Amino acid sequence: MKVVQTKDTMNEIYLDALRIRNQVFVAEQGVPSTREIDKDEAYAVHFVLYSDTHEPMATVRLLPIEDNQMKLQRMAVKKEFRGQGLGKIVIAAAETFAKEQGFKKIKLGAQKNAIGFYHELAYQSYGEPFMDAGIEHLSMEKEL
């Protein structure tokens, strides 16, 4: 397995990330495609985890925000690959990248059913639950 990254929204890595996100968020969760792809695409770093046969399995993006912080977004694992720890692998690669770039903190909005997953990765929750795309979320953060 290998995690690769890109900021180029015209290359195959980015398109693979979009295919995974479309499958998970749009097809499975009913998020409108107009909401899934947003104005921040070109500003984010997109990560894709590939199998040894170069099949895209998981994705996440990091968006730089204020004060040496990044926002982790659009974390998704294709249905057929869930339960194998692939989300942890792609997030670890994103965290390593953020740390190497000098960022000090990662924030995210976790879907309610993923809060335990992020707690396992040492993210701490804060604030009140909120709705995003019709799905309950909770704000979380981690010091790098």
N, C-alpha and C positions, 0 to 999 in steps of 0.2 A: 504494500500500500504506500501511497505517496500523496502528500498534501501540496498543492500548488496554489499560487496566488496571482492575481492580476488587478490592475486598475483600468485596463483597456476594455471598454465595453463593446468593442468590435471583434474580440477574439473568441475562440472556441471555449476557453475556460469559463469566461463570463456566461456564454450561452449555455454551457452545461449547468452552471449555477442556476440560471433562470429556469431550465427544464426541471430541475429538482424542486425548486420553489413553486413552480406552477403545479407540479404533481401534488405536493404536500399542502400548500396553503390554498391554492385556488380549487383544485379538484377535490381534495379530501376535506378541507375545512370550510370551503365556501367563501373564502375571502375574495372580493372582487378583484379581477386582474388589474383594473385601473388603480387600485390601492396598493397592490403588491409591488408594482414597479413605480418608483417615485423619483422625485427630483434629486435625491441623494445618490443615485446609482453611480454617477460619474465621479463622485467625491469619495466613495467607499473603496476599500480594498476587499476583493472577493476571493474567498478560499474555497477550493473544491478538493475533497478526498477521493482519490481514484483507487480502484482495485489494481491488482497486478496485471490484469488484462485491459486496463485503462477504461474501466466502466466507472462513471461518476456515481458516487454513493452518498455523499453528504456535502453540505455547504454551510457557510456562514459568511457574514460580511462585517467589517469593522468600519465605523464612521468616526473620523476625528471630530471631537467637540471641544468645548472650552477647557482651559486650565490643565493641559497635559492629560486629558481624558479621551477615551474612545468609547463609542457605544457599539456593543455587540448586537447584531440584528440578523434576522432572516435565517436562523439556525434551523436546518432541516436535514433529515435522513430519509432516504427513500424507504418506503414501507417494507420492501423485501430484505432490507439490511438492518432493520431496527433490532435492538436487544443484543448487539455485538460490541458495544462500547465505541462505535464510530463517531458519535457526537462528541465524546470526550476527546478523541484524537484530533478532530478538526478544530475544536475550541482550544486545545493545548497549543496547536500550531499558531492560531490567531493570537493567543496570549503571549507566546514567545516573540512573535513579530512585533506586537505592541511594546513589549518591554525593550526589545532591541532598538526600537525607534525612539525610546526615551519617554514613553507614556507611563504614567504612574497609577492610573485607575481605569477600570473598565466598568461601565454601567450597562444595564439591559432592562428590558421589560419582559418578564417571563410569563408565558401562558400559565394559568393556574395548574394545569396538569404537569408542568415541567419544573415547578418550584423545587421539588425534592431533588431532581437531577442537578440543578444549579447549586443547591446547598451542598451536595456531594463534592462539587468542584470549588468549594470555599466561598461562594458568593453569599452575601448577607442581604436579607430583605429589609426594606424600609418603606415607610409611607403606607398609604391606604390602597386597597385594590382599585383598579380602574379598568374601564372597557376600552378595547382597541379592536376594530374590525369585528365587533360583536362578540369578542372573546375576552373573558376576564383575565387580567394581567396583574402582576405585582412588580414593583421596581426593585432591582437588586444591584449590588456593586461588589467589586473586589479590588483590593489594593494589589498592585503588582510588585 
